[in-house]
Amino acid sequence: MKKLNLYRDIVGEDIINQLKQLAEPLKGIKVVHVNSTKLGGGVAEILHKLLPLKEELGIKASWEVVTGESEFYNCTKNFHNGLQGNAVPVDQRLLRIYEQTNAENADRLREKLADADIVFIHDPQPAMLLHYIPERKGKWLWRCHIDASRPFRPIWKYLRSKVEGYDASIFSLADFAQHLPNTQYLILPSIDPLSEKNIELEEKEIDSICEKYNIDRERPMMSQISRFDRFKDPIGVIKAFKLAKKFTPGLQLVLAGGGATDDPEGEAVLNEVRAAADGDPDVNILLLPPDAHRIINAIQRASDIVLQKSVKEGFGLTVTEGMWKGKPLIGGDTGGIRLQVINHHTGFLVNSPEGAALRIRYLFNHRDKMIEIGNNAREFVRENFLITRHLREYLTLMLAMLHYQDKGRIELS
């Protein structure tokens, strides 16, 4: 059975038929996505799921990854932090390495990218490829997954000069968009309900995974799943847990995640998290491999509450994943989390460890409300944040770029 048909029971017949109708004029076109890693992070997860669906609809979709040495990733990590508002150094030597690395990748990818009908360049790492492939057939789009609402101006000034030449740019939220001379589109991320991270699991598998990782299913439990990144505020989660456990006997916390191959800061943050836990036996810190999807699935399903206490967040797919599993979500009042967490309906937005602890205490003292909010959360994801909606918007965007853009300004929202 074709994979697209497997979504019928989740989203309905009409949605599947609509996708097929949208894809009909796009059959046979060549589409290339380029990012900096195939392992770790939301961008890679989305591409792993979207590309096979595009191919099933008759689009020749492929995925390329830029490669570089450690100093290249140090530079692009500075870009990431700077776009999210940190005052980071603008090291001219690292910028030269960034540009040279993009030039080398352009030489390697030139033939494939120049011949594509549409090229999606994801985030800052490969953004300069456009400058090194001047003779190109198709439309090039820069896809920014980062919260760039209040960037550190020197970083944005540099990056703007690299991305303003694209045919269009795509942001996740209107608040994230920066002024550019090209057309800007808004497309929200999504999750795949049929992936190993999101499918239903049997209770015996959940029990087995919990036993393996010393999680006691008889005790109350909350979790945060994300890479070890300061913007995810794992130390703030530990502080909230320590406050909440005073009022919730037996409470346990699982902080689980891994690193991305393009993130050089992960190990340092992990060490900071371990120091903050200070040997507390009720804080379970798990460093998981990139393919630990069923483990993450089981941990979220075993949780009473899922947290994502980010201080900056492009969208927060771990929020979406937790909500899909029917869990109330306590999230940082920032970025794309605001689109998903509606106070008292799908969860709670918080701005401090104390605020998070207050909401944790409230939910454990109101189990009926915990169930109600969790049910609301799942339905909210079904209606707004599944991969079929994401695919529909990408198809619509490609149609706009190839057939209608020159006839007038079109924006998706």
C-alpha positions as CSV (number, residue, x, y, z in Angstrom):
1,M,0.0,0.0,0.0
2,K,1.2,3.5,-0.8
3,K,2.1,5.5,2.3
4,L,-0.1,8.4,1.5
5,N,-3.2,6.2,1.8
6,L,-2.2,5.3,5.4
7,Y,-3.1,8.8,6.5
8,R,-6.7,8.5,5.4
9,D,-8.0,7.2,8.7
10,I,-6.3,10.1,10.5
11,V,-7.1,13.1,8.3
12,G,-9.9,11.9,6.0
13,E,-10.4,11.1,2.3
14,D,-10.8,14.7,1.2
15,I,-7.4,15.8,2.4
16,I,-5.7,12.9,0.5
17,N,-7.6,13.7,-2.7
18,Q,-6.7,17.4,-2.3
19,L,-3.0,16.5,-2.1
20,K,-3.2,14.5,-5.3
21,Q,-5.0,17.3,-7.1
22,L,-2.4,19.8,-6.1
23,A,0.5,17.6,-7.1
24,E,-0.8,16.8,-10.6
25,P,0.7,19.9,-12.3
26,L,4.0,19.3,-10.5
27,K,4.6,15.7,-11.7
28,G,8.2,15.2,-13.0
29,I,9.7,18.4,-11.6
30,K,13.1,18.2,-9.9
31,V,13.1,19.5,-6.3
32,V,16.3,19.5,-4.1
33,H,16.4,20.3,-0.4
34,V,19.8,21.2,1.2
35,N,20.6,21.4,4.9
36,S,23.5,20.7,7.2
37,T,22.6,17.3,8.8
38,K,20.6,14.2,8.2
39,L,20.7,13.3,11.9
40,G,19.3,15.3,14.8
41,G,17.0,18.3,14.9
42,G,13.5,19.0,13.6
43,V,14.6,20.0,10.0
44,A,16.1,16.6,9.4
45,E,13.1,14.8,10.9
46,I,10.7,16.7,8.6
47,L,12.7,16.1,5.5
48,H,12.9,12.4,6.2
49,K,9.1,12.3,6.1
50,L,8.3,14.8,3.4
51,L,10.5,13.6,0.6
52,P,9.0,10.1,0.2
53,L,5.5,11.6,0.1
54,K,6.6,14.1,-2.6
55,E,8.2,11.2,-4.6
56,E,5.0,9.2,-4.3
57,L,3.1,12.2,-5.8
58,G,5.4,12.1,-8.8
59,I,7.8,14.8,-7.8
60,K,11.5,14.0,-8.3
61,A,12.6,15.0,-4.8
62,S,16.1,14.7,-3.4
63,W,18.1,15.8,-0.3
64,E,21.7,17.0,-0.1
65,V,23.8,17.9,2.9
66,V,26.6,20.4,3.1
67,T,29.7,19.3,5.0
68,G,32.5,21.2,6.7
69,E,35.1,21.2,9.4
70,S,34.5,22.1,13.1
71,E,35.2,25.8,12.6
72,F,32.4,26.0,9.9
73,Y,29.9,24.6,12.5
74,N,31.3,27.0,15.2
75,C,30.5,29.8,12.8
76,T,27.0,28.6,11.9
77,K,26.2,28.0,15.6
78,N,27.1,31.7,16.1
79,F,24.7,32.5,13.3
80,H,22.0,30.4,15.0
81,N,22.5,32.0,18.4
82,G,22.8,35.5,16.9
83,L,19.5,35.1,15.0
84,Q,17.9,34.2,18.3
85,G,19.1,37.4,19.8
86,N,22.5,36.6,21.5
87,A,25.2,39.1,21.1
88,V,27.8,36.8,19.5
89,P,31.2,37.7,18.1
90,V,31.5,38.3,14.3
91,D,34.8,36.7,13.7
92,Q,36.1,37.6,10.2
93,R,38.3,34.5,10.1
94,L,35.3,32.2,10.7
95,L,33.2,34.1,8.2
96,R,35.9,33.4,5.6
97,I,35.8,29.7,6.5
98,Y,32.0,29.8,6.2
99,E,32.2,31.3,2.7
100,Q,35.0,28.9,1.6
101,T,33.1,25.9,2.9
102,N,30.0,26.9,0.9
103,A,32.1,27.4,-2.2
104,E,33.6,23.9,-1.8
105,N,30.1,22.4,-1.4
106,A,28.8,24.4,-4.4
107,D,31.5,22.8,-6.5
108,R,30.4,19.3,-5.3
109,L,26.6,20.0,-5.7
110,R,26.7,22.4,-8.7
111,E,25.3,20.0,-11.4
112,K,22.4,18.8,-9.3
113,L,21.4,22.2,-7.9
114,A,21.8,24.1,-11.2
115,D,19.5,21.7,-13.0
116,A,16.7,21.6,-10.3
117,D,13.3,23.3,-10.9
118,I,13.1,24.3,-7.2
119,V,15.8,24.3,-4.6
120,F,15.0,24.7,-0.9
121,I,18.0,25.9,1.2
122,H,17.4,25.3,4.9
123,D,18.8,27.8,7.5
124,P,22.1,29.7,7.4
125,Q,24.6,26.8,7.0
126,P,24.1,26.4,3.2
127,A,22.8,29.9,2.5
128,M,25.7,31.1,0.4
129,L,25.4,28.3,-2.2
130,L,23.2,30.7,-4.2
131,H,26.2,33.0,-4.7
132,Y,28.5,30.2,-6.0
133,I,26.0,28.8,-8.5
134,P,25.0,31.9,-10.6
135,E,23.9,29.9,-13.6
136,R,20.8,28.0,-12.4
137,K,17.6,26.8,-14.0
138,G,15.0,27.0,-11.3
139,K,13.7,28.9,-8.4
140,W,15.7,29.1,-5.1
141,L,14.0,29.5,-1.7
142,W,15.6,30.1,1.6
143,R,13.8,28.3,4.4
144,C,14.5,29.8,7.9
145,H,13.4,27.5,10.8
146,I,14.9,29.8,13.4
147,D,13.2,32.4,15.6
148,A,14.7,35.5,14.0
149,S,12.3,38.0,15.4
150,R,14.9,40.0,17.3
151,P,18.3,39.1,15.8
152,F,21.6,40.4,16.8
153,R,21.9,43.1,14.2
154,P,25.6,42.5,13.0
155,I,24.8,38.8,12.4
156,W,21.6,39.6,10.6
157,K,23.2,42.3,8.5
158,Y,25.8,39.8,7.3
159,L,23.2,37.0,6.6
160,R,20.8,39.3,5.0
161,S,23.4,40.1,2.3
162,K,23.5,36.3,1.6
163,V,19.8,35.6,1.4
164,E,18.3,38.7,-0.2
165,G,19.0,37.3,-3.6
166,Y,16.7,34.3,-3.3
167,D,13.5,34.1,-5.3
168,A,11.5,33.8,-2.0
169,S,12.0,33.2,1.7
170,I,10.0,31.0,4.1
171,F,9.5,31.6,7.8
172,S,7.6,29.6,10.4
173,L,5.8,32.6,11.9
174,A,5.1,36.2,10.8
175,D,6.9,37.4,13.9
176,F,10.1,35.6,12.8
177,A,10.2,37.2,9.3
178,Q,12.7,40.0,8.6
179,H,12.4,42.6,5.9
180,L,13.8,41.2,2.6
181,P,13.3,42.2,-1.0
182,N,11.9,38.9,-2.0
183,T,8.5,37.4,-1.5
184,Q,8.0,35.9,2.0
185,Y,5.9,32.9,2.8
186,L,4.8,31.4,6.1
187,I,4.7,27.6,6.6
188,L,4.4,25.9,9.9
189,P,6.4,22.7,10.7
190,S,4.6,19.4,11.4
191,I,4.9,15.9,12.7
192,D,4.3,12.6,11.1
193,P,1.7,10.6,13.0
194,L,2.9,7.4,11.4
195,S,6.5,7.8,12.4
196,E,8.1,5.6,15.0
197,K,8.2,8.6,17.3
198,N,4.4,9.1,17.1
199,I,2.6,5.8,16.4
200,E,0.6,4.1,19.1
201,L,2.7,1.7,21.2
202,E,1.6,-1.3,23.2
203,E,1.7,-0.9,26.9
204,K,4.1,-3.8,27.3
205,E,6.6,-2.0,25.0
206,I,6.3,1.2,27.0
207,D,6.8,-0.8,30.2
208,S,9.9,-2.5,28.8
209,I,11.5,0.8,27.8
210,C,10.7,2.4,31.1
211,E,12.2,-0.5,33.0
212,K,15.4,-0.3,30.9
213,Y,15.8,3.4,31.7
214,N,14.8,3.2,35.4
215,I,11.5,5.0,35.0
216,D,9.0,3.9,37.6
217,R,5.5,3.9,36.0
218,E,3.8,3.7,39.4
219,R,5.1,7.2,40.3
220,P,4.1,10.6,38.8
221,M,6.4,11.6,36.0
222,M,7.2,14.5,33.7
223,S,9.6,14.8,30.8
224,Q,11.3,17.2,28.4
225,I,12.6,15.8,25.2
226,S,15.0,18.0,23.2
227,R,18.7,18.3,22.3
228,F,20.9,19.7,25.1
229,D,20.8,23.4,24.1
230,R,20.8,26.4,26.4
231,F,17.8,27.8,24.5
232,K,15.8,24.7,25.6
233,D,16.5,25.7,29.2
234,P,17.0,22.2,30.7
235,I,18.5,23.8,33.8
236,G,15.3,25.8,34.3
237,V,13.3,22.5,34.0
238,I,15.4,21.0,36.8
239,K,14.7,24.1,38.9
240,A,11.0,23.8,38.3
241,F,11.1,20.1,39.1
242,K,12.8,20.7,42.4
243,L,10.1,23.2,43.4
244,A,7.3,21.0,42.2
245,K,8.4,17.8,43.9
246,K,7.9,19.4,47.3
247,F,4.2,19.2,46.7
248,T,4.0,16.0,44.5
249,P,5.4,13.0,46.4
250,G,7.4,10.6,44.3
251,L,7.6,13.0,41.3
252,Q,10.3,12.0,38.8
253,L,11.8,14.0,35.8
254,V,13.2,12.6,32.6
255,L,15.4,14.9,30.5
256,A,16.1,13.0,27.3
257,G,17.7,14.0,24.1
258,G,20.8,14.0,22.0
259,G,22.9,16.3,19.9
260,A,22.8,17.3,16.2
261,T,25.9,16.7,14.1
262,D,26.0,20.5,13.3
263,D,25.8,21.6,17.0
264,P,29.2,21.9,18.7
265,E,27.9,23.1,22.1
266,G,25.8,20.0,23.0
267,E,28.4,18.3,25.2
268,A,29.1,21.4,27.3
269,V,25.4,21.9,27.9
270,L,25.0,18.3,28.9
271,N,27.7,18.7,31.5
272,E,25.9,21.8,32.9
273,V,22.7,19.9,33.1
274,R,24.3,17.0,35.0
275,A,25.9,19.5,37.4
276,A,22.5,21.2,38.0
277,A,20.9,17.8,38.8
278,D,23.5,17.3,41.4
279,G,23.0,13.6,41.7
280,D,19.3,13.8,42.4
281,P,18.1,10.2,41.9
282,D,14.7,11.4,40.7
283,V,16.3,13.3,37.8
284,N,16.9,10.9,34.9
285,I,19.2,12.4,32.3
286,L,19.3,10.4,29.1
287,L,21.7,11.0,26.2
288,L,20.0,9.2,23.3
289,P,21.1,8.4,19.8
290,P,19.4,10.1,16.8
291,D,17.4,7.0,16.0
292,A,15.9,6.5,19.5
293,H,12.4,7.3,18.2
294,R,10.5,4.5,19.9
295,I,12.2,5.3,23.2
296,I,11.2,8.9,23.0
297,N,7.7,7.9,22.0
298,A,7.5,5.6,25.1
299,I,8.9,8.2,27.4
300,Q,6.3,10.8,26.3
301,R,3.5,8.3,26.6
302,A,4.6,7.3,30.1
303,S,4.7,10.9,31.1
304,D,1.8,12.6,33.0
305,I,3.0,16.0,31.8
306,V,5.4,17.0,28.9
307,L,7.5,20.2,29.1
308,Q,9.3,22.3,26.6
309,K,10.5,25.2,28.7
310,S,12.4,26.9,25.9
311,V,13.4,30.5,26.2
312,K,13.7,30.7,22.4
313,E,12.0,28.3,20.0
314,G,11.5,28.3,16.3
315,F,8.5,26.1,16.5
316,G,9.1,23.2,18.9
317,L,8.2,19.8,17.3
318,T,8.6,18.1,20.7
319,V,5.7,20.2,21.9
320,T,3.6,18.9,18.9
321,E,4.7,15.3,19.6
322,G,3.8,15.5,23.3
323,M,0.4,17.0,22.5
324,W,-0.3,14.3,19.9
325,K,0.1,11.7,22.6
326,G,-2.7,13.4,24.6
327,K,-0.4,15.1,27.2
328,P,-0.9,18.5,28.7
329,L,2.0,20.7,27.7
330,I,3.9,23.2,29.8
331,G,6.0,25.4,27.5
332,G,8.0,28.5,27.4
333,D,6.0,31.6,26.3
334,T,8.0,32.1,23.2
335,G,8.1,31.5,19.4
336,G,6.1,28.7,17.9
337,I,5.2,27.3,21.3
338,R,2.7,30.1,21.6
339,L,0.9,28.8,18.5
340,Q,0.5,25.4,20.0
341,V,-0.1,25.9,23.7
342,I,-3.3,27.7,24.6
343,N,-3.6,28.4,28.3
344,H,-6.0,26.1,30.1
345,H,-7.0,24.5,26.8
346,T,-3.9,22.6,25.5
347,G,-1.5,23.4,28.3
348,F,0.2,26.3,29.9
349,L,2.7,29.0,28.8
350,V,5.3,29.9,31.4
351,N,8.1,32.4,31.8
352,S,10.1,31.1,34.8
353,P,10.9,27.9,36.7
354,E,8.5,29.1,39.4
355,G,5.7,29.5,36.9
356,A,6.3,26.0,35.5
357,A,6.3,24.6,39.0
358,L,3.0,26.2,39.8
359,R,1.4,24.7,36.7
360,I,2.9,21.3,37.4
361,R,1.4,21.4,40.9
362,Y,-2.0,22.5,39.6
363,L,-2.2,19.6,37.1
364,F,-1.2,16.9,39.5
365,N,-3.9,18.2,41.9
366,H,-6.5,18.3,39.2
367,R,-6.3,14.9,37.3
368,D,-9.6,15.5,35.5
369,K,-8.2,18.7,34.1
370,M,-5.0,17.0,33.1
371,I,-7.0,14.5,31.0
372,E,-9.2,17.1,29.5
373,I,-6.3,19.3,28.5
374,G,-4.4,16.3,27.0
375,N,-7.4,15.4,24.9
376,N,-7.7,19.0,23.6
377,A,-4.0,19.0,22.8
378,R,-4.3,15.9,20.6
379,E,-7.2,17.2,18.7
380,F,-5.5,20.6,18.2
381,V,-2.5,18.8,16.6
382,R,-4.8,16.7,14.4
383,E,-6.4,19.8,13.0
384,N,-3.3,22.0,12.5
385,F,0.1,20.3,12.7
386,L,0.2,17.0,10.9
387,I,2.5,16.4,7.9
388,T,-0.4,16.3,5.4
389,R,-1.1,20.0,6.1
390,H,2.6,20.7,5.7
391,L,2.8,18.8,2.4
392,R,-0.3,20.7,1.1
393,E,1.4,24.0,1.8
394,Y,4.7,23.0,0.2
395,L,2.8,21.9,-2.9
396,T,0.8,25.1,-3.0
397,L,4.1,27.1,-2.7
398,M,5.7,25.2,-5.5
399,L,2.8,25.8,-7.8
400,A,2.9,29.5,-6.9
401,M,6.7,29.7,-7.6
402,L,6.5,27.9,-10.9
403,H,3.2,29.1,-12.4
404,Y,1.8,32.1,-10.6
405,Q,4.5,34.2,-8.8
406,D,5.2,36.4,-11.7
407,K,1.5,37.3,-12.0
408,G,1.3,38.8,-8.6
409,R,2.3,38.6,-5.0
410,I,1.0,35.4,-3.3
411,E,1.6,34.5,0.3
412,L,0.7,31.4,2.3
413,S,-0.4,31.7,5.9
